[in-house]
């Protein structure tokens, strides 16, 4: 429910900022505002997830996001004209996400048996994609509801979207309060050494570093989400309804792949499949940049989401299976920083390059760069290329084999 509300809110914020500024750079700043808290607090957030009850951490984080969304609603109802206040509310939301991300990721292994973990990741991804597919559609539809001539007229546009987000967050808080995790990680004191332990672990584990950094650079360079309001308005001439449709397509593609993986899970050559799918992600981004037809653009974004989903399942599974329980929060925080950099910072990068070169050219260059990254990572990270099964024993064996080979050299 939290993701459903967040995705609807993202459409409302993007369209509101674009209506106020008509600036690609201003759209990029929305992603930067969400990312900045993670830049400073991600490592402490991971340690907090290992030090305190993860469910409690999630509850506190979503209460913060509830308050920030309530502030955003209040500003919009009173006719906010300075986008700086919108960015300020996004900073608070980003702070909540910074601490909730590692806690949520580290909580999953405490909810399901080890033998069902990969299946749980796939189910979780499927539910996540349902939320991210339907959220933008809800946001686009709610944003364009007209109540002109009634006493509720001032609630049209952003306000109704933010009320929907508040309702989703409230329901999430109720459901999270009912969860009873099994077991707990070993608690250690809060020191600089233990805080950076997750970063050190990732840096020395080639499989983790390769899978996380691949997603970072591919999505950072190839992501076009923040530019969708421009494409919907000036390239495809589809308006807010078109924006909601475009925002939903990547999630719909990812959902289709998730449902397929539930009955036909990844069994062999998972690393190679991940690399190929990142290349497909880049190629589909190029097609989207070249398209001038709403349906071709939707199809391209569908492929973008479907190919990215393979990467998500492989990376999420590797992250948990190759990490000791007592370090999952800190390692997850490093992953969350990389995801934030690829998504929110990627939105800023897209806005900045669109400001320099134009939206279409920025998307085309980003798609080509993503394909290049896939080729480079094939050579730079042999552990990722050789990853065969999503099983802890197999992944650890690959890492140990490469370490032994390097020691001999």
C-alpha positions in Angstrom: 0.0 0.0 0.0 2.9 2.4 0.7 4.3 1.9 -2.8 0.9 2.3 -4.3 0.5 5.7 -2.7 4.0 6.7 -3.4 3.7 6.0 -7.1 0.4 8.0 -7.3 2.1 10.8 -5.4 5.0 10.8 -7.9 2.7 11.5 -10.8 1.0 14.3 -8.9 4.2 15.9 -7.9 5.8 15.6 -11.3 2.8 17.1 -13.1 2.4 19.8 -10.5 6.1 20.8 -10.8 5.9 20.8 -14.5 2.8 22.9 -14.6 4.5 25.5 -12.3 7.8 25.6 -14.1 7.6 23.9 -17.6 11.3 23.0 -16.9 13.1 19.7 -17.4 15.7 20.8 -14.9 12.9 21.4 -12.3 11.6 17.9 -12.8 15.2 16.6 -12.3 15.4 18.4 -9.0 12.5 16.3 -7.7 14.6 13.2 -8.0 17.6 15.0 -6.5 15.5 16.0 -3.5 14.5 12.4 -2.9 18.1 11.2 -3.2 20.0 13.7 -1.1 19.0 12.3 2.3 20.2 8.9 1.2 23.6 10.3 0.2 24.2 11.4 3.8 22.3 8.9 5.9 22.3 5.6 4.0 25.2 4.0 6.0 23.7 5.0 9.4 20.3 3.8 8.1 21.7 0.3 7.5 23.3 0.1 10.9 20.0 1.3 12.4 18.3 -1.6 10.6 20.7 -4.1 12.2 20.7 -2.4 15.6 16.9 -1.9 16.2 13.7 -3.8 15.6 13.2 -3.5 11.8 9.4 -3.3 12.0 9.6 -0.4 14.4 12.1 1.4 12.1 9.6 1.0 9.2 6.7 2.3 11.3 8.7 5.5 12.3 9.8 6.0 8.7 6.2 5.9 7.3 4.9 8.1 10.0 7.5 10.7 8.8 6.4 10.2 5.2 2.8 10.6 6.2 3.6 13.9 7.8 5.5 15.1 4.8 2.7 14.2 2.5 0.2 16.0 4.8 2.4 19.1 4.5 2.5 18.7 0.7 -1.3 18.6 0.7 -1.6 21.6 2.9 0.7 23.7 0.7 -1.2 22.6 -2.4 -4.6 23.6 -1.0 -3.2 27.0 -0.2 -1.9 27.5 -3.7 1.9 26.9 -3.5 3.8 28.8 -6.1 7.4 28.3 -5.0 8.6 24.8 -5.9 11.3 25.0 -3.3 8.7 24.1 -0.7 7.7 21.1 -2.7 11.4 20.0 -2.8 11.5 20.5 1.0 8.7 18.0 1.5 10.4 15.6 -0.9 13.5 15.8 1.2 11.6 14.6 4.2 10.0 11.8 2.2 13.4 10.9 0.9 14.7 10.7 4.5 12.0 8.3 5.4 12.7 6.1 2.4 16.4 6.2 3.2 15.8 4.5 6.6 12.9 2.3 5.5 14.6 0.7 2.5 17.3 -1.2 4.3 15.0 -2.2 7.1 12.4 -3.5 4.7 14.9 -5.5 2.7 16.5 -7.0 5.8 13.1 -7.9 7.3 12.1 -10.3 4.4 14.4 -13.2 5.5 12.9 -13.0 9.0 9.4 -13.6 7.5 9.9 -16.7 5.3 11.9 -20.0 5.5 15.2 -20.0 3.7 14.1 -22.6 1.1 11.3 -20.3 0.0 13.3 -17.1 -0.1 13.8 -16.7 -3.9 10.1 -17.4 -4.4 9.2 -14.9 -1.7 11.4 -12.3 -3.5 9.6 -13.0 -6.7 6.2 -12.7 -5.0 7.3 -9.5 -3.4 8.5 -8.1 -6.7 5.1 -9.1 -8.3 3.2 -7.3 -5.6 5.5 -4.3 -5.8 5.0 -4.1 -9.6 1.2 -4.3 -9.2 1.5 -1.3 -6.9 3.9 0.6 -9.2 1.8 -0.2 -12.3 -1.5 0.8 -10.8 -0.2 3.7 -8.7 0.7 6.0 -11.7 -2.7 5.2 -13.3 -4.5 6.1 -10.1 -2.4 9.3 -9.9 -3.0 10.3 -13.5 -6.8 9.6 -13.3 -7.2 11.4 -9.9 -5.1 14.3 -11.0 -7.5 15.0 -14.0 -10.8 14.6 -12.1 -12.9 17.7 -12.6 -15.0 19.1 -9.8 -15.4 22.5 -11.2 -18.5 24.4 -10.0 -18.7 22.5 -6.7 -17.5 23.2 -3.2 -14.9 20.5 -3.7 -13.3 22.3 -6.7 -10.1 23.2 -4.7 -9.5 19.5 -4.1 -9.0 18.7 -7.8 -5.5 18.0 -9.2 -2.7 17.5 -6.6 -4.8 17.5 -3.4 -7.0 14.5 -4.3 -3.8 12.5 -5.2 -2.2 13.4 -1.9 -5.3 12.4 0.0 -5.1 9.0 -1.7 -1.4 8.7 -0.8 -2.2 9.5 2.9 -4.9 6.8 2.9 -2.4 4.2 1.5 0.3 5.1 4.0 -2.2 4.9 6.9 -3.3 1.4 5.7 0.3 0.3 5.4 1.0 1.4 9.0 -1.9 -0.7 10.2 -0.7 -3.8 8.3 2.9 -3.3 9.4 1.9 -3.1 13.0 0.3 -6.5 12.7 3.5 -8.3 11.4 5.4 -10.5 13.9 8.9 -11.2 12.5 10.7 -14.4 13.6 14.2 -14.1 15.1 16.6 -11.2 15.4 20.0 -10.3 14.3 23.0 -10.0 16.6 23.1 -6.4 18.0 26.4 -4.6 18.0 27.4 -1.2 19.2 27.1 1.8 16.9 30.7 2.6 15.8 32.2 4.0 12.6 33.8 0.6 12.0 30.5 -1.4 12.2 28.7 1.3 10.2 31.0 1.0 7.2 31.3 -2.8 7.5 28.5 -3.2 4.9 30.3 -1.0 2.4 33.5 -2.9 2.9 31.7 -6.3 2.5 30.2 -5.2 -0.8 33.5 -3.8 -2.0 35.2 -7.1 -1.4 32.4 -9.4 -2.7 32.7 -9.2 -6.5 29.3 -10.8 -7.1 27.5 -8.2 -5.0 29.6 -5.3 -6.3 29.0 -6.4 -9.9 25.2 -6.9 -9.6 24.6 -3.7 -7.6 26.8 -1.4 -9.7 25.4 -2.8 -13.0 21.9 -1.6 -11.9 23.4 1.7 -10.7 25.0 2.7 -14.0 22.4 1.2 -16.3 19.4 2.9 -14.7 21.3 6.1 -13.8 22.2 6.6 -17.5 19.2 5.0 -19.2 16.3 6.0 -16.9 13.8 8.3 -18.6 11.1 8.3 -15.9 11.5 11.9 -14.8 11.2 13.1 -18.4 7.8 11.4 -19.0 5.8 14.6 -18.3 7.7 16.2 -21.2 7.2 13.3 -23.5 3.5 13.1 -22.6 3.0 16.8 -23.1 5.2 18.0 -26.0 6.3 14.8 -27.8 3.3 12.5 -27.7 0.7 15.2 -26.9 -1.1 12.8 -24.5 -1.7 15.0 -21.4 -2.0 13.8 -17.8 -3.9 10.7 -18.8 -1.0 9.8 -21.1 1.5 10.5 -18.4 -0.3 8.0 -16.1 -0.3 5.4 -18.8 3.3 5.9 -19.6 4.3 5.7 -16.0 2.4 2.4 -15.6 4.0 0.6 -18.6 7.4 -0.3 -17.1 5.7 -1.7 -14.0 3.2 -3.6 -16.1 6.0 -5.2 -18.0 7.8 -6.0 -14.8 4.6 -7.5 -13.4 4.2 -9.8 -16.4 7.7 -11.1 -15.9 7.2 -11.5 -12.2 4.1 -13.6 -12.7 6.0 -15.7 -15.3 8.9 -16.3 -12.9 6.5 -17.6 -10.2 5.7 -20.6 -12.5 9.0 -20.7 -14.4 11.7 -19.5 -12.0 15.2 -18.7 -13.1 17.2 -21.9 -12.8 20.5 -21.6 -14.7 22.9 -18.9 -16.0 21.2 -16.2 -14.0 24.2 -13.9 -14.3 24.3 -14.0 -18.1 20.6 -13.5 -18.3 20.9 -10.4 -16.1 23.5 -8.9 -18.4 21.5 -9.6 -21.6 18.4 -8.1 -20.0 20.3 -4.9 -19.1 21.3 -4.6 -22.8 17.7 -5.1 -23.8 16.7 -2.4 -21.3 19.0 0.1 -23.1 17.7 -0.9 -26.5 14.1 -0.4 -25.5 15.0 3.0 -24.0 16.4 4.0 -27.4 13.1 2.9 -29.1 11.1 5.0 -26.6 13.3 8.0 -27.4 12.7 7.6 -31.1 8.9 7.0 -30.9 6.3 9.6 -31.8 3.4 7.2 -31.3 1.8 6.7 -27.8 1.3 3.0 -28.3 4.8 2.3 -29.6 6.1 4.3 -26.6 4.0 2.2 -24.3 5.3 -1.0 -25.9 8.9 0.2 -25.5 8.4 1.1 -21.8 6.7 -2.3 -21.3 10.0 -4.0 -22.5 12.0 -1.6 -20.3 10.1 -2.8 -17.2 10.1 -6.5 -18.2 13.9 -6.5 -18.8 14.6 -4.6 -15.7 12.6 -7.1 -13.6 15.1 -9.9 -14.3 17.8 -7.7 -12.9 15.8 -6.9 -9.9 15.1 -10.5 -9.0 18.7 -11.6 -9.5 20.2 -8.6 -7.6 17.7 -8.9 -4.7 18.3 -12.7 -4.4 22.1 -12.4 -4.6 22.0 -9.6 -2.0 20.3 -11.6 0.6 21.7 -15.1 -0.1 25.4 -13.9 -0.2 25.1 -11.8 3.0 25.3 -13.0 6.6 22.1 -12.3 8.6 23.8 -9.9 11.1 25.0 -7.7 8.2 21.9 -7.7 6.0 20.7 -4.2 7.1 24.1 -2.6 6.4 24.6 -4.4 3.1 21.0 -3.5 2.1 21.7 0.1 2.9 24.6 0.1 0.4 22.2 -1.5 -2.1 19.6 1.1 -1.3 22.1 3.9 -1.8 22.9 2.5 -5.3 19.2 2.1 -6.1 18.6 5.7 -4.9 21.5 6.9 -7.1 20.2 5.0 -10.1 16.5 6.2 -9.6 16.4 9.6 -7.9 19.8 10.8 -8.9 19.1 9.3 -12.3 16.1 11.6 -12.5 18.3 14.6 -11.8 20.8 13.4 -14.4 18.0 13.0 -17.0 16.6 16.4 -16.2 20.1 18.0 -16.5 21.0 16.3 -19.8 17.5 17.1 -21.1 18.1 20.7 -20.2 21.4 20.7 -22.1 20.5 18.6 -25.1 16.7 18.2 -25.2 14.6 15.4 -23.8 14.7 13.1 -26.9 18.4 13.3 -27.3 19.0 12.7 -23.6 17.0 9.5 -23.6 18.7 8.2 -26.8 22.2 8.8 -25.3 21.2 7.2 -22.1 19.9 4.1 -23.8 23.1 3.6 -25.8 25.1 4.1 -22.6 23.1 1.4 -20.8 23.9 -1.1 -23.6 27.6 -0.2 -23.3 27.5 -0.7 -19.6 26.2 -4.2 -20.0 29.1 -5.1 -22.4 31.7 -3.6 -20.1 30.4 -5.4 -16.9 30.5 -8.7 -18.8 34.3 -8.2 -19.0 34.9 -6.4 -15.6 32.9 -8.8 -13.4 33.5 -12.5 -14.3 31.8 -13.6 -11.1 28.5 -12.0 -12.3 28.9 -13.6 -15.7 29.5 -17.0 -14.2 26.7 -16.9 -11.6 24.6 -20.0 -12.4 22.0 -20.7 -9.7 20.2 -18.5 -7.2 21.4 -20.6 -4.3 23.6 -19.5 -1.4 26.1 -22.4 -1.8 26.5 -21.8 -5.5 27.1 -18.1 -5.2 29.6 -18.5 -2.3 31.4 -21.2 -4.3 31.9 -18.8 -7.3 33.2 -16.1 -5.0 35.7 -18.5 -3.3 36.9 -19.9 -6.6 37.7 -16.5 -8.0 39.4 -15.5 -4.7 41.6 -18.7 -4.9 42.4 -18.1 -8.5 43.6 -14.5 -7.8 45.6 -15.8 -4.8 47.5 -18.2 -7.0 48.3 -15.4 -9.5 
